[in-house]
Amino acid sequence: MQRVITTEKIPLMLWLAELDADALEQARHLANLPCAFHHVAIMADAHVGYGMPIGGVLATIGAVIPNAVGVDIGCGMRAVRTGLSDIDPPELKKILAGLRQAIPLGFKHHDKPRPVASLPDPGDLEREMPVVAEEFASARCQIGTLGGGNHFIEIQRGRDQRIWLMVHSGSRNIGYKVAGQYNTLAIRLAKTKGQEAIPSQWQLAALPLASAEGQRYLREMEYCVAFARANRREMMNAFQEIVAEITGCDQFEPPVDVAHNYAARETHFGREVWVHRKGATRAFAGEYGIIPGSQGSRSYIVRGLGNPQSFMSCSHGAGRVLGRKEAQRVLNLREEIDKLNARHILHSLRHRSDLEEAPGAYKDINVVIASQADLIEVVTELEPLAVLKG
């Protein structure tokens, strides 16, 4: 831990030396919520988000906060270690071409609905999960698709002398809809049921866990977490098939799969609480995690140390140092491309609009990893070889 701030209702514990003013203000809001428990943990990759900093960990009692989970519910990482010890550039290019044909990227979806069995069992949709019910037909065309933004598919070379496959994606539109509708509902309930006031400008409206609305949100959120995991599984299955066909690889180890946008019921400091991890990865003792860098820097397979001060959490990536529009405005496209070409990475930087995902838009992953040595231990470092972005 780098520092502790004790000026608010409960302490703020930070795993980074500097936090931008807007994100720090959001962290202070978290620490003054009526439902907040014990302290707020801010991870090494933290930056401003919507309502709550991305890279924040908040434990609550009696309430769940949709904006403390985020709009891409269940977003996370899936990584697979292959039996390959090397892979040559022509094979990499063929794999990328195969991925572009097999997996819709960005806003693209499958033309035909995927089998219902490829999605998590929805149960009694109409009664238990009305938003999922409304979006379920569309979700059948979105399962096994990457999405846009910082989502990626990557081929990597590990320090363990193996080739790794990695996918970063979430719950697509179904998670976005659940997040938006329940945040709107939380705002409306706060106005009509006389809840203890949370300033509307904080964008942290809460749903009481004792309410029917709070319980419905939990069911729909947990479904979206399961959908996001299934989404990564479908893409990784296609990824492995393409790699096997092109390279002849027949060894793929069981995946490491972690989410970093969700709320979960856990016990910390002697209380049962709901831990909101928004851009944060669970790091229970001995538990494997994934911390990716940018498309121009290494990623990490890590093992949690179970540090209670972080609610047994760690960072979910490098974290942004520039906002998306800011990156497009201030970064030099030629310089960013040259950085990637110098390392012989097959990358996704083509146009100025792509600069939002340029390496220069992200924090130094080496500093981020070093800042959380009390939260995780590094198992394997992974160097990027080829990257697809949404």
N, C-alpha and C positions, 0 to 999 in steps of 0.2 A: 504494500500500500504506500502511496506517495504522500497523502495528507488527509487530514480530517477537518471538516468545517462544523463548528458546534453552535452557530448563531441561530439555527432554526429549531423548530419543535423537536425534531430528532436529528441525530448527526448525519452528515454526508461523508461517506468514505470514498476517496478517489484513488484510482490506480493510474493516474496520469498527472504530470507536473502542471500542465496548462489545459484549461477547458475554456472554449470560447464563451463570450459573455452571454449569448442567447441560451446556449445549452446549460450554463451554470444557473441562469435564472429559472429554467425549467426544472432543474434538479432541486432548487430551493422550493419550488411549488410542491414537488413530490413530498418533501420533508415536512410540509405543513398540512398535508391532507389529513382529515379526521380519521381515516381508516388506516393510515400508514403505521407500520410496526417496526420498532427497534432502531433501524437506521436505513439509509438508502445507499446502495452501492453503485458506483459509476466506474465502468470498465475502461481499460486503456485505449480503446478505439472510439470512445464516445464523441458524438457530435450532435448538433441540434436536430430534433425530429418534430413530429406533430404532437404537441402536448407534452410528451416525455422524451428526453434525449435517447437517441439510438445508442445502445451500449449501456443502458440503465437496467438496474435490478431493483424492484420494489416489492416488498412483502406487505400484504394487507390483511386485515381482520374484518369479516362481515361484509365485504364488498369486492366486486371485480370491476376493473376499469378498461373498457374496450380500447381506448387510445393508449393504454399502457401495454397492450399486446401489439397493436399496430394493424395496418390494413392488409399486410400479406401474412395472414395467420399461418403458422406452421412452416414458414420459409426456413430452409435449412440446406444442409450439405449431405452428399452421399459420396463416399470414396471406396474404390476397390483396388486392391493390390493384385497385379497380374503375374503370370509366370515369365513374362518377357524381361530380359535384362537390357535390351536395347531396341530401338526402332529407328528406321532411317527416314529422311525427309520425304522421299516419294511415297512411302507407306503412310506417313502422317497426312499428306495431301489427299490421298485416296480415302482415308478415314474421315477427314473433314467433309469431303464431297459426299460420302455415304451418310454422314450425320445430317447434312443439309437436306437430303432427300427423305430421310426417315423421320426426322423430328421437326415439327413446325417451330419456328423461332419468332420472337417478338410478339406481335398481335395475331399471328397466324394460328389457326386451329386445324384439327383433322377435318377432312371433308365429310366423313361419315362417323356417326357415333361409335365409340368403342364399346366392347361388351360390358354389360352391367357388372359382371364379375371382376372387372379390372378396377372398379371403384370400391371403397369401403362400404360395407353393408349399411344402408341408411336406416333400416328399421321402419318405424311408423312415422314417415316423413311429415305428413300433414299435421299431425297432432304435436309431435315432439320438436320438429325442426322446420318451421315454415319457410325460412329464407333458403335453406338447402333444398327444400321441396320445389321452390320456385325456380331455382337455378340448376336443378339436377340434370335436366335434358341437355342444357348447354355444357355442363361439366363433363358429360360423356364425350364431347368433342374436344375438351381441353386437357383431359388426362393424357399424360405423355407428351406435353408441350412445354417449351422452356420459359416463355415470357420474355420481357424486356428488362431495361434498367441494368442492374449489376448482376443479373443472372448469367450463368456461363456453363459451358461444357469444356473441359480441359484435359489434355494429356500431359502427364508430368513424369519426370525422372527423379526417383527417390535416392537419398543418400544410402539407402539400403540396397542399391544396385538393382532395383526393380522399376518397371514402368507402372504408373498408377493412372487410374481414370477417376475423374471427379465431376460431379454435377451439382450446381447450385440453383435451386428453384423453390417455388412455394405453391400456394393454393389457388393461384390464378384468379379468375374473376369471382369464383364462389367465396373465397376468403375476403376479397374486397367488399363484396355485397354484405356479408355478415358483419364485418367491422363497421361499415358505414351506417347500416340500419340500426344496429344496437347502440352506437354512439348517439345517434339522433334520438333514440328511445330514452337513453339515459339522461339526455338534456331535458327532454320533455317531462320525465318523471321527477327530476330535481325541482322543476317549477311547480308541479302539481301536488306533491306529497310532503312538502315541508321538510325536506332533508336538510341537514346542517349545510350551510351555504359553502359551495366551492365556486369561486369567481369564474364566470363563464369564459373570461379571456384566458384562463389556464388551459382550457380544452381537455379537462380531466374529469368529465362527468362520470359518476359511478353508478353501478347497478347493485342494489342490496342483494346479498346471497340468499336472504330469507324470502325474496320476492319470486314470483313465477317468472318474471322477465329475466332476473339474474340467472335462474336455473336454466332457462331456455338458451341464454347466451352461452353458458358453459357447455351445454350439449352441442350447440352449433359450432362453437370454437373448437371443441375436441374433434368433431367430425372434420373440420377444415385441416386440423393438424394431421389427421389420418389420411385425408385426401392428398395433402402435400407430400407425405411420405410415399404414398402410392404413385404419385406423379413422378417422383424421383426414381422410384423402382422401375417404372415402365421405361423411362428414358435410359436408365443404366442397362436394362436388359437389351434394349436395341443397340446401345453403345457396345456392349460386350459381343453381340452377334457380329457387328461390323468389324470389330477388331479381330475376332476369331477368323472371319472369312478372309481378311486381307493379310494377316500375319501368320495364321495357323496356330495361334495361341489357344491352348485348351485348359489353362489353369487360371481360374479367377477365385480369389479368396472371398470369404463372407464379407459383406459390406460393413463399413462404419457409416452410420446414418444418424445425424443429429439435427434437431430443430433449434431455431434461435428467436422465434417470435411466438410466445404462448404464455398462458398462466397455468400453474399446476399446484395442487394441494400438497404441501410438504410440512414437515415439522422442523422448526428452527428456534433456537433459544427457548426451548421448552413449550412452544406454542404451535398449534396447528394453524397455518397461514396459507394464503394464496400468493405464490411467488410469481410475479410478472417479469418475464425476461423479454425485453424488447431489444433485439440485436445483441443478445448475450447467450452464451452456450452453457449448459449444465456441466459442472466439473466436480461431481462427487468423487470421492477417493477411489482410484483405480479405474474410473470410467473413461473411455476413449472419447476424444473430441476432435473437431476439425476447425482450424483457423486459417482461412485463405488469405492471401495477399491480393495484389492487383494482378492484371494480366502480364505485368512486367517484373513481378517479384515472387519469391518463393511462398509456398503454403506449408502448413504444419499439421501433422498428426500429433496429438498431444494426449497426455493422461492426466486426469484431474487429481488434485491433492486434497480435495474436500475441505477447503478453507471456510470456516463458518462466517468469517467477516464479509465474504462476497456472496453469502447465501449459496455457497458451493457453486460458483459460476465463474466464467472467464469471458474474454472477448469473443466476438463472432467473426472478426476479420481485422483488416488494417484500420478501417474507419476513414471517412472522408476528411480531407483537409480543405477541399474546395467544393462548394455547391455545384450542382450540375450546370446551371447557366453561367456561373462564375468560371468554371473550368473551360467552357466553350469560348468565353470571352478573353481569358488571360493566357491560356496555354498556347504554345506554338505547335501546330500540327506536325510540321516537318521535324522538329526536334523530338517530339514524342515518338514519332515513327522511327526515327534514327536510333533512339535508345533501344527499341524492341528489335530492330533489324541487327543491331550490333551484337545482340545476344542470340541471334538466329532463332527467334521465336516466331512461329506462324501465328499472326495476331489478327485482331479485328478492327484496327484503326485505319479508316479510309477517308473519312470526311470530317469537317469541323464539328459536326454534330456528334461524332464519336468521341470527342475529347472529354465528354462527361465521364467516360470510363477509361481515360488515359492513366498511366501510372502516376503522373504528376498530380492527379486529383486526389490521391490517397496518401495517408500517413506512411511513414517508414515502418514496415512490418517488423524489422529487427528491433526497433525501439519498443514497439507494442508488445512483442513477445518478452523482451527483457523486463518490461515494467510489471509483468505478472508472474514472476518466478516463484512467488508464494502461492500461486493458484494452480499452476500446471507444470508438468515436466514434458519436454519435447521428446517424442518417440522417433519421428522421422521428419526430415526436411524434404520438400518436394519442389523441384525446379520446373517452371513451365516450358513445354515444348511446342504446344499448339493450342489455340484458344478459339472457341466460338462464342460470340455474344449475341444476345437477343436484339 
